[in-house]
Amino acid sequence: MITKIKILFIVLIALLFFQKTYAESKISIVYKINQEIITSEDILDEENYLLSLNKQLKNLNQKKRLELAQQSILREIIKKIEVKKYFVLDQADPLLEKIIEDFIIKLKLKDKEAFEIYLKDFGITMDNLKKKIEIETTWNQLIFKKYQRQVNINKIKLGEKIKKQSNKKTTFLLSEIIFKTNTGEKLEEKSDQIYKSIKEIGFQNTANVYSLSDTSKFGGKIGWVEKQNLSNIVQIYLESIEIGSHTKPIPITNGHLILMLEDIKKEDVEINFKEELNKMIKFETDKQLNTFSKIYFDKIKINTIINEL
């Protein structure tokens, strides 16, 4: 009897070992970037992360989702390698709770506890999420440090815009796709690809596939933007379309922009000059820093050796 129990115990241990070994054998190294590696499991985890941010991705086939996850994790690792040259990671971040709160609002969840349960359904822990957020916030610190002196804000011009405002405030609910044409590729050809994709899989999924903006993870969602914070050319494009439709490509620094107009709010307000000026300065500063961020990322990506294994 004792011998049978021993044999059964040995068999169970052997089975557990075999399962562990088999599972590990299914995990492969896909990329090596400097000392960082990206495994097939990392890509699957990133796919789940992207799905947690935008459930519309379920409408894409898994091959396309894995391609998006692969590009997303590559961007993250490239940023991580760069920020580690200037900062020490795994530090307390005062912006962390604010960003988590923004996630909760975007996902229309009740509170942080509900958010943790939501993440768990996708196999994501709060610690993993915090590490991802830290890379992004530290990257933004790096961009600010490098480019803050190049940010050019014309406060007089912004003040004049405020003085011309009426007591009617117009706010647009917007989503975006920022894209660039490849060498030898015509703008019309690339635009037609994007238009076709929007028609077939919707604007959110198309933003995930084509957009170069960080908002692509959220299906291109920007949120509510006040009219006076938009350039004259963007206002003209938006005023030429109806709610539920998108603009033609708008020329911007280092690419083109397509905006989806999801809703419009118009309300009577009492304008506070100082508050409005501060909001416009922040909006313009963030916009310029986002442009510098894209330029800097493209620069370091070109100089990064990515080994596909």
C-alpha positions as CSV (number, residue, x, y, z in Angstrom):
1,M,0.0,0.0,0.0
2,I,2.8,2.4,0.9
3,T,4.6,1.5,-2.3
4,K,1.5,2.3,-4.3
5,I,1.2,5.7,-2.6
6,K,4.9,6.4,-3.3
7,I,4.5,5.5,-6.9
8,L,1.4,7.7,-7.2
9,F,3.2,10.6,-5.6
10,I,6.2,10.2,-8.0
11,V,3.8,10.1,-11.0
12,L,2.0,13.3,-9.8
13,I,5.3,15.1,-9.3
14,A,6.5,13.9,-12.8
15,L,3.2,15.2,-14.4
16,L,3.5,18.6,-12.7
17,F,7.1,18.9,-13.8
18,F,6.2,17.9,-17.4
19,Q,3.4,20.5,-17.5
20,K,5.7,23.2,-16.2
21,T,8.4,22.2,-18.7
22,Y,5.9,22.1,-21.5
23,A,4.4,25.5,-20.6
24,E,7.9,27.0,-20.5
25,S,8.8,25.4,-23.8
26,K,5.8,27.3,-25.3
27,I,7.3,30.6,-24.3
28,S,9.8,31.9,-26.8
29,I,12.0,35.0,-27.0
30,V,10.7,37.1,-29.9
31,Y,12.9,40.3,-29.7
32,K,16.1,41.3,-28.0
33,I,16.7,45.0,-27.5
34,N,20.0,45.8,-25.8
35,Q,19.7,43.7,-22.5
36,E,15.9,43.7,-22.7
37,I,14.0,40.7,-24.1
38,I,10.4,40.4,-25.3
39,T,8.9,37.0,-25.1
40,S,5.8,35.5,-26.8
41,E,4.1,35.7,-23.3
42,D,4.9,39.4,-23.0
43,I,3.1,40.0,-26.3
44,L,0.1,38.0,-25.2
45,D,0.0,40.0,-21.9
46,E,0.2,43.2,-23.9
47,E,-2.7,42.1,-26.1
48,N,-4.8,41.6,-22.9
49,Y,-3.6,45.1,-21.7
50,L,-4.7,46.7,-24.9
51,L,-8.1,44.8,-24.8
52,S,-8.6,46.1,-21.3
53,L,-8.2,49.7,-22.5
54,N,-10.3,49.3,-25.6
55,K,-12.8,46.4,-25.8
56,Q,-13.5,47.2,-29.5
57,L,-10.3,45.4,-30.3
58,K,-12.2,42.2,-29.9
59,N,-13.6,42.9,-33.3
60,L,-10.2,42.5,-34.8
61,N,-8.8,39.0,-35.6
62,Q,-6.1,37.7,-33.2
63,K,-3.4,38.0,-35.8
64,K,-4.0,41.8,-36.1
65,R,-4.3,42.1,-32.3
66,L,-1.0,40.4,-31.8
67,E,0.7,42.7,-34.4
68,L,-0.7,45.7,-32.4
69,A,0.5,44.2,-29.1
70,Q,3.9,43.6,-30.6
71,Q,4.3,47.2,-31.8
72,S,3.0,48.5,-28.5
73,I,5.4,46.5,-26.3
74,L,8.3,47.4,-28.6
75,R,7.5,51.1,-28.1
76,E,7.4,50.6,-24.4
77,I,10.7,48.8,-24.2
78,I,12.4,51.4,-26.4
79,K,11.1,54.2,-24.1
80,K,12.1,52.2,-21.0
81,I,15.7,51.8,-22.2
82,E,16.0,55.5,-23.0
83,V,14.5,56.8,-19.7
84,K,16.8,54.5,-17.7
85,K,19.7,56.5,-19.0
86,Y,18.5,59.5,-17.1
87,F,16.2,58.3,-14.3
88,V,15.9,55.5,-11.8
89,L,12.7,53.6,-12.2
90,D,10.5,52.0,-9.4
91,Q,10.2,55.3,-7.6
92,A,7.1,56.8,-6.0
93,D,5.2,58.8,-8.6
94,P,2.8,61.6,-7.4
95,L,1.0,61.5,-10.8
96,L,0.2,57.8,-10.4
97,E,-3.1,58.1,-8.6
98,K,-4.3,60.8,-11.0
99,I,-3.6,58.7,-14.0
100,I,-5.3,55.7,-12.5
101,E,-8.3,57.9,-11.7
102,D,-8.3,59.0,-15.4
103,F,-8.3,55.3,-16.5
104,I,-11.3,54.6,-14.2
105,I,-13.2,57.5,-15.7
106,K,-12.4,56.5,-19.3
107,L,-13.5,53.0,-18.6
108,K,-16.6,54.2,-16.8
109,L,-15.9,52.2,-13.6
110,K,-17.2,53.0,-10.1
111,D,-13.9,53.2,-8.1
112,K,-10.4,51.8,-7.7
113,E,-11.6,48.5,-6.3
114,A,-13.8,48.0,-9.3
115,F,-10.9,48.9,-11.5
116,E,-8.7,46.2,-9.9
117,I,-11.4,43.6,-10.4
118,Y,-11.7,44.7,-14.0
119,L,-7.9,44.4,-14.6
120,K,-7.9,41.0,-13.0
121,D,-10.4,39.7,-15.7
122,F,-7.6,40.5,-18.2
123,G,-4.8,38.9,-16.2
124,I,-3.4,42.3,-15.2
125,T,-2.2,43.2,-11.7
126,M,-2.2,46.8,-10.4
127,D,1.6,46.5,-9.9
128,N,2.0,45.6,-13.6
129,L,-0.1,48.6,-14.6
130,K,1.8,50.9,-12.3
131,K,5.1,49.9,-14.0
132,K,3.6,50.7,-17.4
133,I,2.4,54.1,-16.2
134,E,5.8,54.8,-14.7
135,I,7.5,54.3,-18.0
136,E,5.1,56.7,-19.7
137,T,5.3,59.4,-17.0
138,T,9.1,59.2,-16.8
139,W,9.2,59.4,-20.6
140,N,7.1,62.6,-20.4
141,Q,9.5,64.0,-17.8
142,L,12.4,63.3,-20.1
143,I,10.7,65.0,-23.0
144,F,10.0,68.0,-20.8
145,K,13.6,68.2,-19.6
146,K,14.9,68.1,-23.1
147,Y,12.5,70.4,-24.9
148,Q,11.0,72.8,-22.4
149,R,13.1,75.7,-23.7
150,Q,11.9,75.0,-27.2
151,V,8.2,75.3,-26.3
152,N,7.0,78.6,-27.8
153,I,3.9,80.1,-26.3
154,N,2.6,83.4,-27.6
155,K,0.6,84.6,-24.6
156,I,-0.4,87.9,-26.3
157,K,-1.9,86.0,-29.2
158,L,-3.7,83.6,-26.8
159,G,-5.0,86.6,-24.9
160,E,-6.4,88.1,-28.0
161,K,-8.3,84.9,-28.8
162,I,-9.9,85.0,-25.3
163,K,-11.0,88.6,-25.8
164,K,-12.7,87.7,-29.0
165,Q,-14.7,84.9,-27.4
166,S,-18.4,85.3,-26.7
167,N,-20.1,84.0,-23.6
168,K,-21.0,81.0,-25.7
169,K,-18.5,78.1,-25.1
170,T,-18.3,75.4,-27.7
171,T,-16.6,72.1,-26.8
172,F,-16.0,69.1,-29.1
173,L,-15.8,65.5,-28.1
174,L,-13.0,64.2,-30.3
175,S,-11.0,61.1,-31.3
176,E,-7.9,61.1,-33.5
177,I,-5.7,59.2,-35.9
178,I,-2.2,60.6,-36.4
179,F,-0.3,59.1,-39.3
180,K,2.6,59.6,-41.6
181,T,3.2,58.4,-45.2
182,N,6.0,56.1,-45.9
183,T,8.7,56.9,-48.5
184,G,7.2,56.8,-51.9
185,E,3.7,56.5,-50.5
186,K,1.1,59.1,-51.6
187,L,-1.1,60.8,-49.1
188,E,-4.2,59.8,-51.1
189,E,-3.2,56.1,-51.0
190,K,-2.6,56.1,-47.3
191,S,-5.8,58.1,-46.6
192,D,-7.9,55.7,-48.7
193,Q,-6.5,52.8,-46.7
194,I,-7.5,54.5,-43.5
195,Y,-11.0,55.4,-44.8
196,K,-11.6,51.8,-45.9
197,S,-10.5,50.6,-42.5
198,I,-12.8,53.0,-40.7
199,K,-15.7,51.8,-42.8
200,E,-14.9,48.1,-42.2
201,I,-13.8,48.0,-38.5
202,G,-14.7,51.4,-37.1
203,F,-12.8,54.5,-36.1
204,Q,-11.5,53.1,-32.7
205,N,-10.0,50.0,-34.1
206,T,-8.5,51.9,-37.0
207,A,-6.9,54.3,-34.5
208,N,-5.4,51.2,-32.9
209,V,-4.0,50.0,-36.2
210,Y,-2.8,53.2,-37.9
211,S,-2.4,56.0,-35.3
212,L,1.0,57.0,-34.1
213,S,-0.4,58.9,-31.1
214,D,-0.4,57.5,-27.5
215,T,-4.2,57.9,-27.7
216,S,-4.2,54.9,-30.0
217,K,-4.3,52.6,-27.0
218,F,-7.7,54.1,-26.1
219,G,-9.0,53.9,-29.7
220,G,-7.8,57.4,-30.4
221,K,-10.1,59.0,-27.8
222,I,-8.9,62.6,-26.9
223,G,-12.0,63.6,-24.9
224,W,-13.7,67.0,-24.7
225,V,-11.7,69.9,-26.2
226,E,-12.7,73.5,-26.1
227,K,-13.0,75.2,-29.5
228,Q,-10.6,78.1,-28.6
229,N,-7.8,75.6,-27.9
230,L,-7.9,74.3,-31.5
231,S,-6.0,76.0,-34.4
232,N,-8.1,77.9,-37.0
233,I,-7.5,75.2,-39.6
234,V,-8.7,72.5,-37.3
235,Q,-11.8,74.5,-36.4
236,I,-12.5,75.0,-40.1
237,Y,-12.3,71.2,-40.8
238,L,-14.5,70.4,-37.8
239,E,-17.1,73.0,-38.8
240,S,-17.4,71.3,-42.2
241,I,-18.5,67.9,-40.8
242,E,-21.4,66.5,-38.8
243,I,-21.4,64.6,-35.5
244,G,-20.5,61.0,-36.2
245,S,-18.3,61.7,-39.1
246,H,-14.5,62.4,-39.5
247,T,-12.4,65.0,-41.2
248,K,-10.1,64.7,-44.2
249,P,-6.4,64.5,-43.3
250,I,-5.3,67.8,-41.6
251,P,-1.6,68.7,-42.1
252,I,0.3,68.8,-38.8
253,T,4.0,68.9,-37.8
254,N,5.5,65.6,-38.8
255,G,2.4,64.0,-40.2
256,H,-1.4,64.2,-40.8
257,L,-4.4,64.2,-38.5
258,I,-7.9,62.8,-38.9
259,L,-10.4,63.8,-36.3
260,M,-13.7,62.0,-35.5
261,L,-16.4,64.4,-34.2
262,E,-18.3,62.4,-31.7
263,D,-20.4,65.2,-30.0
264,I,-20.7,69.0,-29.5
265,K,-21.6,70.9,-26.4
266,K,-22.6,74.6,-26.4
267,E,-23.2,76.5,-23.2
268,D,-23.3,79.9,-21.7
269,V,-20.4,80.8,-19.6
270,E,-18.8,83.7,-17.7
271,I,-15.3,84.0,-19.0
272,N,-12.5,84.3,-16.5
273,F,-9.6,85.7,-18.5
274,K,-6.8,84.4,-16.2
275,E,-8.3,80.9,-15.9
276,E,-8.9,80.7,-19.7
277,L,-5.3,81.9,-20.4
278,N,-3.8,79.3,-18.1
279,K,-5.9,76.5,-19.7
280,M,-4.8,77.6,-23.2
281,I,-1.2,77.8,-22.2
282,K,-1.3,74.3,-20.8
283,F,-3.1,72.9,-23.8
284,E,-0.6,74.5,-26.2
285,T,2.4,73.4,-24.1
286,D,1.1,69.8,-24.0
287,K,0.5,69.9,-27.8
288,Q,4.0,71.0,-28.6
289,L,5.6,68.6,-26.1
290,N,3.6,65.7,-27.7
291,T,5.1,66.7,-31.1
292,F,8.6,66.7,-29.6
293,S,7.9,63.3,-28.1
294,K,7.0,61.8,-31.4
295,I,10.1,63.3,-33.1
296,Y,12.4,62.1,-30.3
297,F,11.0,58.6,-30.3
298,D,11.5,58.3,-34.0
299,K,15.0,59.4,-33.6
300,I,16.0,56.9,-30.9
301,K,14.1,54.1,-32.6
302,I,16.2,54.5,-35.7
303,N,19.3,54.2,-33.5
304,T,18.1,51.2,-31.6
305,I,19.2,47.8,-32.6
306,I,16.2,45.5,-32.5
307,N,17.0,41.8,-33.0
308,E,14.1,39.7,-34.1
309,L,14.7,36.1,-32.9
